[in-house]
Amino acid sequence: MTFPDYLTTDHRACDELLGQLRQHANGADWGAARTAFDALRHDVLAHFAAEEEILFPAFEARTGMRQGPTAVMRMEHEEARDLLEDLAQAVAADDREGVRGHGEALLILLQQHNMKEENILYPMGANVAGPDLADWSARIIARREAP
């Protein structure tokens, strides 16, 4: 599997976890909400690590672009990390409205972010990887799946 397919599938899996979190919080099932949140935070941060530690540096080295799409993606990752912290506090406080609000903000941010990655960055990355696509993909997937 190439990294664009793998990371796109991972986006959908994270979306599903966010939906579960919101559903459990709405139903005041705080144990399940915490479990869903922990999985969401782990998976989102592991996804970001694979991009920031493997994909972005490889892309930048190959293209010479350091203030282009990867800079925007890093900025949006920071915004998402901030929203994850807000969600962590809301979940810890059993705050249904906090989860709803921060969850909605994270959902919107990630949907817009993922569209940029899936439609711009990943295709560009696969293109510039050229014959190294399999190597890039293996390293990105290994980092994403690392404990």
C-alpha positions in Angstrom: 0.0 0.0 0.0 1.3 3.5 -0.8 1.4 6.2 1.7 -1.4 8.3 0.1 -3.8 5.4 0.3 -2.6 4.4 3.8 -2.8 8.0 5.3 -6.2 8.6 3.6 -7.6 5.5 5.2 -6.1 6.6 8.5 -7.9 9.9 8.2 -11.2 8.1 7.9 -10.4 5.9 10.9 -9.7 9.0 13.0 -12.9 10.6 11.8 -14.8 7.5 13.0 -13.1 7.7 16.5 -14.1 11.4 16.7 -17.7 10.4 15.9 -17.7 7.7 18.5 -16.3 10.2 21.1 -19.0 12.7 20.3 -21.8 10.0 20.4 -20.6 8.6 23.7 -20.4 12.1 25.3 -23.8 13.0 24.0 -25.2 9.9 25.7 -23.2 10.7 28.9 -21.3 7.4 28.6 -18.2 8.9 30.0 -16.2 5.6 30.3 -16.7 4.9 26.6 -16.1 8.6 25.8 -12.7 8.4 27.5 -11.8 5.2 25.7 -12.7 6.8 22.4 -10.8 10.0 23.2 -7.7 8.1 24.2 -7.7 6.1 20.9 -8.4 9.3 18.9 -5.6 11.2 20.6 -3.2 8.4 20.1 -4.1 7.9 16.4 -4.1 11.5 15.5 -0.8 12.2 17.1 0.8 9.1 15.6 -0.5 10.2 12.2 1.0 13.6 12.6 4.3 12.1 13.7 4.5 10.0 10.6 3.9 13.1 8.5 6.1 15.5 10.4 9.0 13.1 10.9 9.0 11.2 7.6 6.8 12.6 4.9 7.3 16.3 5.3 11.1 16.2 5.6 11.4 13.8 2.6 9.1 16.1 0.6 11.0 19.2 1.5 14.4 17.6 0.7 13.1 16.5 -2.7 11.4 19.7 -3.7 13.3 22.4 -1.7 9.9 23.8 -0.6 10.0 24.5 3.1 7.4 27.3 3.3 4.9 25.6 1.0 2.2 23.0 1.8 4.2 21.3 4.6 4.4 24.6 6.5 0.6 25.0 6.3 0.1 21.4 7.4 2.4 21.8 10.4 0.5 24.9 11.5 -2.8 23.1 11.2 -1.4 20.2 13.2 -0.6 22.6 16.0 -4.2 23.9 15.9 -5.5 20.3 16.0 -3.2 19.6 19.0 -4.7 22.6 20.8 -8.2 21.3 20.1 -7.2 17.8 21.4 -6.1 19.4 24.6 -9.4 21.3 24.9 -11.2 18.0 24.3 -9.1 16.2 26.9 -10.2 18.8 29.5 -13.8 18.5 28.5 -13.8 14.7 28.6 -12.0 14.7 32.0 -14.7 17.1 33.3 -17.6 15.1 31.8 -18.5 18.3 30.0 -21.0 17.3 27.2 -21.1 20.8 25.8 -17.4 21.2 25.8 -17.0 17.9 23.9 -19.7 19.0 21.5 -18.1 22.4 20.8 -14.4 21.3 20.7 -15.3 18.2 18.8 -17.2 20.2 16.2 -14.2 22.6 15.8 -11.8 19.6 15.5 -14.0 17.9 13.0 -14.2 21.0 10.8 -10.4 21.6 11.0 -9.6 18.0 10.2 -12.0 17.8 7.3 -10.5 20.9 5.7 -6.9 19.8 6.5 -7.4 16.2 5.2 -8.8 17.5 1.9 -5.7 19.6 1.4 -3.5 16.6 2.2 -5.4 14.1 0.1 -5.9 16.4 -2.9 -2.6 18.3 -2.9 0.2 17.2 -0.6 -0.1 13.4 -1.0 -0.4 13.4 -4.8 2.5 15.9 -5.0 4.5 13.7 -2.5 3.9 10.5 -4.4 4.9 12.2 -7.6 8.2 13.7 -6.3 9.0 10.4 -4.5 9.1 8.7 -7.9 11.0 5.5 -7.7 11.4 5.9 -3.9 7.6 5.7 -3.4 7.7 2.2 -1.9 10.5 3.2 0.5 8.7 6.4 1.6 5.5 4.5 2.1 7.2 1.8 4.2 8.9 4.3 6.4 5.7 6.4 6.8 3.6 3.4 7.6 6.2 2.0 10.1 6.3 5.3 11.9 2.5 5.6 12.1 2.2 2.1 13.5 5.1 2.4 16.0 4.1 2.1 19.6 
